[in-house]
């Protein structure tokens, strides 16, 4: 069983400690994937608005969260 599959199963555990640890790990994974894909989109010339639409947030929210990292990579 892959780590992600195990985490998904653990997230629905009846044991709150197991479930909450899995939720935290999945949140961390989702954050890392978001960082990766926002960087990918910016490197391909996407606007903050286009990224925000895909993420279901405002342009301001996605810019505030990712602009500093993107600027360090030449993406802003």
C-alpha distance (Angstrom), angle and dihedral (degrees) to the residues before:
residue distance angle dihedral
X1 . . .
X2 3.81 . .
X3 3.79 121.1 .
X4 3.81 91.4 -112.2
X5 3.81 92.4 49.8
X6 3.81 90.2 49.4
X7 3.80 91.3 49.2
X8 3.79 91.2 50.0
X9 3.81 90.4 51.3
X10 3.81 92.0 45.4
X11 3.82 90.9 51.0
X12 3.80 89.3 66.9
X13 3.81 93.7 45.9
X14 3.77 119.3 133.5
X15 3.81 87.6 -132.7
X16 3.81 106.8 86.6
X17 3.81 93.5 -152.8
X18 3.81 91.7 54.7
X19 3.80 92.7 42.9
X20 3.78 95.1 48.2
X21 3.80 93.7 47.0
X22 3.81 88.6 51.6
X23 3.81 91.9 48.7
X24 3.81 89.6 51.8
X25 3.81 92.2 49.2
X26 3.81 91.7 47.5
X27 3.82 90.4 49.0
X28 3.82 89.9 51.8
X29 3.81 90.3 48.9
X30 3.81 91.8 48.8
X31 3.82 90.5 50.0
X32 3.81 91.6 51.6
X33 3.81 91.5 47.7
X34 3.81 90.9 48.6
X35 3.81 91.0 51.3
X36 3.78 90.1 49.4
X37 3.81 95.1 48.8
X38 3.80 95.4 42.6
X39 3.80 88.1 53.2
X40 3.80 89.5 47.5
X41 3.80 91.5 50.7
X42 3.80 93.5 47.2
X43 3.81 91.0 48.6
X44 3.81 87.9 54.1
X45 3.81 91.0 52.5
X46 3.80 100.1 -101.5
X47 3.80 116.6 157.8
X48 3.78 122.8 -123.8
X49 3.82 86.9 -111.7
X50 3.81 93.2 56.6
X51 3.81 91.3 49.2
X52 3.80 92.0 46.9
X53 3.81 91.9 52.5
X54 3.81 91.0 53.7
X55 3.80 91.9 47.6
X56 3.80 93.9 44.9
X57 3.80 94.2 -122.7
X58 3.79 135.8 106.2
X59 3.78 122.7 -83.5
X60 3.78 88.4 -118.1
X61 3.82 92.4 54.3
X62 3.79 95.2 50.4
X63 3.80 92.2 43.5
X64 3.81 92.3 50.1
X65 3.81 91.6 49.2
X66 3.80 98.8 44.2
X67 3.82 110.7 19.5
X68 3.81 97.0 91.3
X69 3.81 93.2 53.3
X70 3.80 91.9 42.7
X71 3.81 91.0 50.7
X72 3.79 89.7 53.4
X73 3.79 88.5 55.9
X74 3.78 94.5 46.2
X75 3.82 92.1 -102.3
X76 3.79 99.2 122.2
